[in-house]
Amino acid sequence: MKPNPGRQNGDAFAILRGSLSRLNLPADLVNELIERHISVSYEKGAWAFCEGNTDGMVAYIMSGYVNAYCPVGDGNRTLVRMSGPGEVIGYPDYVDERGRTARLFEAQAASKCTLALFSRDHLERLLARLPIDRLITILTALNTFWSKNLWFFTTLLSLPLLDRLTIVMSDLAKRVGVRDSLGIVLIPEIYHDDLAEMIGCSRPMISRLIGQMVESGLLARRGKQYVLLKKWDFDNNSRTPEKSRDAQKPVRRLDSVLLGRSSASRYQRAPQIAL
């Protein structure tokens, strides 16, 4: 971890400013929040958020990629999401059975990255100055965000594994992908173990599913990166070969997930927040 208190990058905060402005936050409040950040660089593999580390802080990803994990007990954790520039991480907490505040998610640098750290106490003091109507706008946006994600993950778990993988990779392409002549390149390095955790299956199963996608001309590898080829269909992402009526049910459920996330984003554009 390398603090860079003097580093300033206006472009890095453009997404954050735009997202916060849609929450009806005053420009002077947003400027004061950003001016008080601490810029910190992490090497790949370093833990940015875990128990006893960066307590009381929220982070905005300025550059690089970060894996968000959910502890599941006995020292184990599950990868929930890979986050990239423009997303907020590190804030979700919960109260355990003893009434203590505990961190719900942990974050590890998936690549060399730079985070802008903000104090929760400072953020709370800024919000306390806002009128009630603006606070209601913020609460409404956060409620929309959590409801959308709860619905998304609940629906995701009801789908076949191939459809789950397709949704996850489509989401990664939209958030951390770059378009080129062949399709969309997923910029961060993503391992089979990572994908297995994100869709809830074994590593051998991921290898098998990836093989099916490659054989079908949907996916390719370029060094350590995946490329979603032009044949990849973001509107109808089911890859199941069966043509029976029963086989089409997952297709409709899959379409509803993707369309639902798109519709929700049109009606409420809250800041991108990593779980």
C-alpha positions as CSV (number, residue, x, y, z in Angstrom):
1,M,0.0,0.0,0.0
2,K,1.5,3.3,-1.1
3,P,-0.2,6.6,-0.1
4,N,-0.1,9.3,-2.7
5,P,-1.6,12.3,-0.9
6,G,-0.5,14.8,-3.6
7,R,-1.8,12.9,-6.6
8,Q,-4.8,14.5,-8.3
9,N,-6.5,13.3,-11.4
10,G,-9.6,15.2,-12.4
11,D,-10.6,12.7,-15.1
12,A,-10.6,9.9,-12.6
13,F,-13.4,11.5,-10.6
14,A,-15.5,12.4,-13.6
15,I,-17.8,9.3,-13.2
16,L,-18.1,9.9,-9.5
17,R,-19.1,13.5,-10.0
18,G,-21.7,12.6,-12.6
19,S,-23.2,9.8,-10.4
20,L,-23.4,12.0,-7.3
21,S,-24.9,14.9,-9.3
22,R,-27.7,12.6,-10.3
23,L,-28.4,12.0,-6.6
24,N,-29.2,15.7,-6.3
25,L,-26.1,16.5,-4.2
26,P,-24.9,20.1,-4.2
27,A,-21.7,20.7,-6.2
28,D,-20.0,22.2,-3.3
29,L,-20.6,19.2,-1.2
30,V,-19.2,16.9,-3.9
31,N,-16.2,19.1,-4.3
32,E,-15.5,19.1,-0.5
33,L,-15.8,15.3,-0.4
34,I,-13.4,14.8,-3.3
35,E,-10.9,17.3,-2.0
36,R,-10.6,15.4,1.3
37,H,-9.7,12.0,-0.3
38,I,-6.5,10.1,0.3
39,S,-5.1,8.5,-2.8
40,V,-3.5,5.0,-2.2
41,S,-1.8,2.6,-4.6
42,Y,-2.0,-1.2,-4.1
43,E,0.0,-3.9,-5.7
44,K,-1.7,-6.9,-7.3
45,G,-2.7,-9.3,-4.6
46,A,-2.8,-6.7,-1.7
47,W,-5.8,-6.6,0.5
48,A,-7.4,-3.2,0.3
49,F,-10.3,-3.9,2.6
50,C,-10.4,-6.6,5.3
51,E,-10.9,-6.9,9.0
52,G,-8.8,-4.3,10.8
53,N,-7.7,-2.7,7.6
54,T,-9.1,0.7,6.3
55,D,-11.9,0.6,8.9
56,G,-14.2,3.6,8.7
57,M,-13.3,4.2,5.1
58,V,-15.0,4.0,1.7
59,A,-13.1,3.8,-1.6
60,Y,-13.5,4.9,-5.1
61,I,-11.6,3.0,-7.8
62,M,-9.5,5.5,-9.8
63,S,-7.6,2.9,-11.8
64,G,-7.0,-0.9,-11.9
65,Y,-9.3,-3.7,-10.8
66,V,-10.5,-5.0,-7.4
67,N,-12.1,-8.3,-6.4
68,A,-14.9,-8.0,-3.9
69,Y,-15.2,-11.1,-1.6
70,C,-17.9,-12.1,0.9
71,P,-16.6,-14.0,4.0
72,V,-18.5,-17.3,4.4
73,G,-17.0,-18.5,7.7
74,D,-14.0,-20.6,8.8
75,G,-11.7,-18.1,7.1
76,N,-13.1,-18.8,3.7
77,R,-14.5,-16.2,1.3
78,T,-16.3,-16.2,-2.1
79,L,-15.6,-13.9,-5.0
80,V,-18.8,-11.9,-5.7
81,R,-17.8,-9.3,-8.2
82,M,-14.8,-7.8,-10.0
83,S,-14.9,-4.0,-9.9
84,G,-13.1,-1.5,-12.0
85,P,-12.6,2.3,-12.5
86,G,-15.6,4.4,-11.5
87,E,-17.0,2.0,-8.9
88,V,-17.3,2.4,-5.1
89,I,-16.2,-0.3,-2.8
90,G,-15.7,-1.0,0.9
91,Y,-18.7,0.3,2.6
92,P,-21.2,-2.6,3.3
93,D,-21.3,-3.6,7.0
94,Y,-23.6,-5.6,9.1
95,V,-24.4,-6.1,12.8
96,D,-23.5,-9.6,14.1
97,E,-25.3,-11.6,16.7
98,R,-23.3,-9.8,19.5
99,G,-24.3,-6.4,18.2
100,R,-20.9,-5.6,16.8
101,T,-20.4,-4.0,13.4
102,A,-18.6,-6.3,11.1
103,R,-17.4,-6.0,7.5
104,L,-19.7,-7.8,5.1
105,F,-17.3,-7.7,2.1
106,E,-13.5,-7.7,1.6
107,A,-11.6,-6.4,-1.3
108,Q,-8.3,-7.6,-2.9
109,A,-6.4,-5.9,-5.7
110,A,-6.9,-7.9,-8.9
111,S,-4.2,-5.8,-10.6
112,K,-2.1,-2.8,-9.6
113,C,-4.7,-0.2,-8.7
114,T,-5.2,3.2,-7.1
115,L,-8.1,3.9,-4.7
116,A,-9.4,7.2,-3.4
117,L,-10.2,6.7,0.3
118,F,-12.9,8.7,2.0
119,S,-13.8,8.9,5.7
120,R,-17.2,7.6,6.5
121,D,-17.4,10.1,9.4
122,H,-16.7,13.0,7.1
123,L,-19.3,11.7,4.6
124,E,-21.9,11.4,7.4
125,R,-21.2,15.0,8.5
126,L,-21.6,16.2,4.9
127,L,-24.9,14.3,4.5
128,A,-26.2,15.7,7.8
129,R,-26.1,19.2,6.3
130,L,-28.6,18.3,3.5
131,P,-32.3,19.0,3.6
132,I,-34.7,16.2,4.0
133,D,-35.9,16.1,0.4
134,R,-32.3,15.5,-0.9
135,L,-31.7,12.8,1.7
136,I,-34.9,11.0,0.5
137,T,-33.6,11.1,-3.0
138,I,-30.4,9.4,-1.9
139,L,-32.3,6.7,0.1
140,T,-34.5,6.1,-2.9
141,A,-31.5,5.5,-5.1
142,L,-29.8,3.2,-2.6
143,N,-33.0,1.2,-2.2
144,T,-33.3,0.8,-6.0
145,F,-29.7,-0.3,-6.1
146,W,-30.0,-3.0,-3.4
147,S,-33.4,-4.2,-4.7
148,K,-32.1,-4.5,-8.2
149,N,-29.0,-6.5,-7.1
150,L,-31.0,-8.8,-4.8
151,W,-33.3,-9.6,-7.6
152,F,-30.4,-10.1,-10.0
153,F,-28.5,-12.6,-7.8
154,T,-31.7,-14.4,-6.8
155,T,-32.6,-14.9,-10.5
156,L,-29.1,-15.8,-11.5
157,L,-29.0,-18.7,-9.0
158,S,-32.1,-20.2,-10.6
159,L,-30.5,-20.4,-14.1
160,P,-28.4,-23.3,-15.6
161,L,-24.7,-22.9,-15.1
162,L,-24.0,-22.0,-18.7
163,D,-26.5,-19.2,-18.6
164,R,-25.0,-18.0,-15.3
165,L,-21.6,-17.8,-16.9
166,T,-22.9,-16.0,-19.9
167,I,-24.6,-13.3,-17.7
168,V,-21.4,-12.8,-15.6
169,M,-19.2,-12.5,-18.7
170,S,-21.7,-10.1,-20.4
171,D,-21.7,-8.0,-17.3
172,L,-17.9,-7.9,-17.1
173,A,-17.8,-7.0,-20.8
174,K,-20.0,-4.0,-20.2
175,R,-18.1,-2.8,-17.1
176,V,-14.4,-3.8,-17.7
177,G,-14.3,-4.5,-21.4
178,V,-12.9,-2.7,-24.4
179,R,-14.2,-3.1,-27.9
180,D,-11.7,-4.0,-30.7
181,S,-11.9,-5.5,-34.2
182,L,-12.7,-9.0,-32.9
183,G,-15.3,-8.1,-30.3
184,I,-14.9,-7.1,-26.6
185,V,-11.7,-7.7,-24.7
186,L,-12.0,-8.3,-20.9
187,I,-9.1,-6.1,-19.7
188,P,-8.4,-7.7,-16.3
189,E,-7.0,-11.2,-15.9
190,I,-9.8,-13.5,-15.0
191,Y,-9.0,-17.0,-13.8
192,H,-11.2,-20.1,-13.9
193,D,-11.3,-20.2,-10.1
194,D,-12.7,-16.6,-10.2
195,L,-15.5,-17.5,-12.6
196,A,-16.3,-20.7,-10.7
197,E,-16.8,-18.7,-7.5
198,M,-18.9,-16.0,-9.2
199,I,-21.4,-18.6,-10.6
200,G,-21.2,-21.2,-7.8
201,C,-19.7,-24.2,-9.5
202,S,-16.4,-26.2,-9.6
203,R,-13.3,-25.2,-11.6
204,P,-13.5,-28.3,-13.9
205,M,-17.1,-27.3,-14.8
206,I,-15.9,-23.8,-15.7
207,S,-13.2,-25.2,-17.9
208,R,-15.9,-27.3,-19.6
209,L,-18.2,-24.4,-20.1
210,I,-15.4,-22.2,-21.4
211,G,-14.5,-24.9,-23.9
212,Q,-18.1,-25.0,-25.2
213,M,-18.1,-21.3,-25.7
214,V,-14.8,-21.4,-27.5
215,E,-15.9,-24.3,-29.7
216,S,-19.1,-22.4,-30.6
217,G,-17.1,-19.4,-31.8
218,L,-18.4,-17.1,-29.0
219,L,-15.2,-16.7,-26.9
220,A,-11.5,-16.6,-27.5
221,R,-8.3,-16.3,-25.5
222,R,-5.7,-13.6,-26.2
223,G,-2.8,-14.3,-23.8
224,K,-4.3,-14.0,-20.3
225,Q,-7.4,-12.2,-21.5
226,Y,-10.8,-13.3,-22.8
227,V,-12.4,-11.9,-25.9
228,L,-16.1,-12.0,-26.4
229,L,-16.3,-12.4,-30.2
230,K,-18.8,-10.6,-32.4
231,K,-21.0,-13.6,-32.5
232,W,-21.7,-13.0,-28.8
233,D,-25.3,-11.9,-28.5
234,F,-26.0,-9.5,-25.5
235,D,-29.7,-9.5,-26.3
236,N,-30.2,-13.3,-26.1
237,N,-27.4,-14.8,-24.1
238,S,-28.6,-18.4,-23.7
239,R,-26.2,-20.9,-25.3
240,T,-28.1,-24.0,-24.5
241,P,-28.3,-26.2,-27.7
242,E,-31.6,-27.9,-26.8
243,K,-34.6,-26.7,-28.9
244,S,-37.4,-28.2,-26.8
245,R,-40.1,-26.0,-25.2
246,D,-38.7,-26.8,-21.7
247,A,-35.2,-25.8,-22.8
248,Q,-36.5,-22.3,-23.8
249,K,-37.6,-21.5,-20.3
250,P,-34.1,-20.6,-19.1
251,V,-33.8,-18.4,-22.2
252,R,-36.8,-16.3,-21.2
253,R,-35.6,-16.1,-17.6
254,L,-32.2,-15.0,-18.8
255,D,-33.6,-12.3,-21.1
256,S,-35.7,-11.0,-18.2
257,V,-32.6,-10.6,-16.1
258,L,-30.7,-8.7,-18.7
259,L,-33.7,-6.5,-19.7
260,G,-34.6,-5.9,-16.1
261,R,-31.1,-4.6,-15.3
262,S,-31.2,-2.4,-18.4
263,S,-34.7,-1.0,-17.5
264,A,-33.7,-0.3,-13.9
265,S,-30.6,1.6,-15.1
266,R,-32.8,3.8,-17.3
267,Y,-35.1,4.8,-14.4
268,Q,-32.6,5.2,-11.6
269,R,-28.9,5.8,-12.4
270,A,-27.3,5.5,-9.0
271,P,-23.5,5.5,-8.5
272,Q,-21.9,2.1,-9.4
273,I,-21.4,0.4,-6.1
274,A,-19.4,-2.8,-5.6
275,L,-20.8,-5.4,-3.3
